[in-house]
Amino acid sequence: MSERRKCQSIGRWFHQEFVEDLVSRGEFRVFVITREDISALRKRRGVVMDIVHTLELPDKELVVTVLHPNLAWWGKSQGHNSADLKELEDFALYIFDALRNRPDWSSNYVSLEIGVRLDIGISPASGCCCYFVNKITRIYEADFFAEWLAQPGTHICKAVAEAIQEVLMVPPGQS
């Protein structure tokens, strides 16, 4: 057996390449936190708490913009001049639900029962703007961009704490 074949049989490989659009257009940081919902998977449903757009300028200055539904943005192709954050939210929740629906969720993705930060880019493939996930960040490792959010900037931290309490803490008298 060749050395390459041995390596390939040991684990899973992936390929990552430079994506120019991440440099020129930046990324959307979508914060998804779960809330109790008896009709949802494992009685938890993902909710988009905030969307932050980040763009690093050539001089390495980071421009951070908190997006709101009434803001227009450049992500759409010609002919679309208003924001459609709903489409971005739907994409993020679709990816989040797909990760939570994996059969190995309890051994590899249990932190998603609390939440996640999805870093999403836009690629103008085939002349249209298509979303792709650049990075999945466990919520306990995510930068919350609190200094840019509406002050005091703690609403994501509060939502994470509530989700942790609901998911991981044993209610009194149920030990």
Order of alpha helices (4+ residues) and beta strands (2+ residues): alpha-alpha-beta-beta-beta-alpha-alpha-beta-beta-alpha
